[in-house]
Every structure is written in C-alpha cells, then in structure tokens.
Amino acid sequence: MWRLGPGVRVCSSAVLGGGIGPRAWILNAQVPGGYPRLDPDRHLAEIAAAEGLTGPGAGLMTAADVAAYTTGHDGGVTATVTAGLGVRGWAAVPDTATRAPRRPEDEEVPGSPFRPEDEEVPGAPFRPGTVNIVVTLPVALSDAALVNAVATATEAKVQALLDAGLDCSGTPTDAVCVAAPEPGQDGGEPFAGPRSTWGARIARAVHTAVLAGARTAP
C-alpha cells in the first residue's frame, strides 16, 4: 500500500483508478488463485475502504505473494514489483493460440490474477500469475512523459524476464502504475524514454526489481 498524499498523479493500467489523474493511494491486493469475482474494481474499493483509504486511488490485484515484493532504486526512482510468472507467455501470439472461445466476461483485466482461459490443467497445482509494477519518482512528468514512463517500465520488465532466462514477455494480466508529483507551470519533465535522464532511472530500477522477483517467482 502506498499513501501518496495530495499533489501526486498516477498513470496506470490498474483495474481501479486506471488512466492519468490525481491519486491519493495505490493498493496491490493479494487474492486467491482462481479468483471468482467479476467486479474486481468494486472489490478493490471495498478493500481500500476497509484500510481507511480515502479519495481517488489506484488498485491492482495479484495471486502472487505480495509480502515477497522486490524493489529497485536508482537516482530517486523506486520500483516495487510483485511477480507471479506461472501463467506467462509472449504478448504477440497467433489468434489460434487462444485455449477457449472468448466470452465478454473473459476479457483481460489488467492487474487481475486470473482469467478463465488461463486455467491450469485439472489436477495441476495453481501457479500464480501477474507481474505488477509500481514506480514512484520525485519529479513531475508531462502527460506524454507519464505514458512514456509506463512504456519504459514495460520494456525494462521484458528485458529483466529475458535476463532471468524466461521465455516470455510477461503474463496476460500485468499492470503498471507510475506515480509522480503534479506538474507546475513548467509542465513537468517532457521525456521518460529509456535514454532520457528519468526514463533511464526508471528502466534500471524496474529491471533490478523484476529480475530479483523473476528469479524467485513461482
């Protein structure tokens, strides 16, 4: 849980509070494998209320052990990662690779730990999936730079997974949150690509955290 306080905005693919906007908190909730609820956004809001969190926030879910989070730090940037890599694969696969007919209720939910088509072979132990990444940095970013920061974090995640010897780009439900101060009149840092000052720091912090998590993930 991150209590961000006032004056912070988040760019996120989270199921609750996704998009770009002011956020007072971020919550990464652990739920059981085979998560049955079809309203994860409402469930996350209930968890946040039970924790006394108020105001707008961003909520993610995972079946991975949230107590086993890993972190990376670089130049003021902190990346925190929970890694469950049991259900993993490559982002671009043939359409015929889908295991079951798609239904509206089967749509991917970023930051959610389970979808029906990810179900394991009957009798096999459940292997938690979802790599959730939360990045915090001390400087304001422009809208474009915030979006670029999410892309940079994702690139670094894939690099770390490959460096860990895994044959995947992630899981079907990975989510990213980037939190930064709201920009002033200067509009914030304009760039967050991997060769910009802050993008490079984001990339290194995320790579460190994901690599550490991937080496120990189920």
Secondary structure, DSSP 8 states (H G I E B T S, - for coil): -EE--TTEEEEE--SBS-EEEE-SEEEEEE--TT---S-HHHHHHHHHHHTT--SSEEEEEESS-GGG-EEEEETTEEEEEEEEESS-B-SS--GGG-SS---GGG---TT-S--GGG---TTS----EEEEEEEE-SS-B-HHHHHHHHHHHHHHHHHHHHHTT-S-SB-TT-EEEEEEE---TT-SBS--STTSHHHHHHHHHHHHHHHHHHTT--
